[in-house]
Amino acid sequence: MKEIQNSSLPGTRGTFGYIRETLEPDFTLANWDYEHGYFDCMLDEQGMVYLRLPVKVLQGELDSPDAWLEMGTPFVLKHVYQTGVEEDIGYYEPVVSAVMNQFQEPVDKDGEVEDRWIRQAEQRVRQLEAIFE
């Protein structure tokens, strides 16, 4: 994970409806509950590198268009996924695993983020800063 420094986005406030509409279609709401969440923008074609914009709820519930949100510090996140299939599992484990875990866990949820992704994320953040001014 690498934070995007010197951004004016942290502290930016707006309704969930306004922020969501402004960020769509490039950003999607991810890993959220009614008190906080993240807007994610995929930076690579494999779905491993994301620009993530954290938001916290100041008033209301996150999935409500009129909920008031405040943005946090944006950061770049890289997930390194496993390849291949699981080995050394028992007879019933594949069935249980398939039902309980549709996808394999990343090998590294916080992989090393290359400079090119940081530069791309910084550029994207600057574009967003101009929109949210």
N, C-alpha and C positions, 0 to 999 in steps of 0.2 A: 504494500500500500504506500502511496506517495501523495501527500497533501499538496494541493495547488496553493502556493503562497501568494500573498499580496492581492487577493481577490476581494472585490467589493460585494460579492454575493452573501457572505455570512452576515446575518442580521437583516437581510432583505425579508420583508413581510408582505403577505398577500393572501387572498383566499385560495383554498385548494382548487376551486374551479378555475380561477384566473391562472394560477401557476401551472396546473395540468394542461390547460388549453395552450398556454404559451410554449410549453416544452414539447407537446405532441407534434409530430409523430415520432420524433427521434428518441424521446425519453419515455420510459414506462415506470409506473409505480411498482416497487419491488420491496420485499422484506419489510412489510409494514404491519403495524397494529393501529389501534385508534389514537395512540399518543405520539407516534413518530414513524418515520419510514425513510425510504430512499427513492429518488428518481434516478434510474440507470439509463445510460446511453452506451450501446455497444460500440467499441472503437475498432475492433477487428472482425473479420468475417467468420472466424471460428467460435466466437462467443466466449473468449477467454479474458479479454481486456475491456474494462468498463470505466467510464467516467461516472462517478456516483455523487449525487447531490443530496446530502442528508436534510431532512426537514423534521421539525418538531411542531406539535400542535399547541397553539396558544389558547384557542377557544374552539369548542365543538369536537367533532370526531372526524378523523382523517378522510373517510370516504364521503363526507358531506361537502357539496360544492361551496357552502358558505363557511366552512371551518377556516379559522385563521391560522396560518403557518408562518414559521420563521426558518429561513435556510441556515444551514451550518456551513462549515468549511468543505468545499468540494475536494474529492480525491480520486486517484486512479487506483483501480484494483485489478489484480490479475489472478485468475484461477487456473491452475495447472491440473488438467483432468487425466485420469487413468485411461490407458488404452488396453484393448483386449478384453478378455473375460475373466471372471473370478475363478480361482482354482481352489482345490482342497476344501470343497464344501460337501456336506452330507446329502443324503437322498432327498429329504424334505426341505432343506435349506433353500434350494432354488425357488421353490414355490413361495415360501415365506418371504424370501428376499424380494422376489418380483412383486409381491403384493405390497410389502412395506416400503421398499426403496425402489422407486421407478428408475432412478438414475444412480450411478456410482458417485461416491463422494470424491471431491477433488483430491489429488495427491497433495497439493499445497493450495490452501485457500488464500494465501497471501504471497504469491510468487513474486519474484524479482521483476520490476516493471522497467522495461527498456526506455532509454531516453526518447526514442521516437514517439512512444505512446504518451509520455509526459508532455512533449512539445505539442502533440495533437490535442491533448486535453486542455492545455493552457490556452491554445488558440480558440477552442470551443467555449471555454469559460469567458474569454474576452468578448466573444460574440454575445453570450448571454448577459454579460454585464451591461452592454449597450442596450439590450432589449429591456432590462429591468431597471434602468436608470430612472 
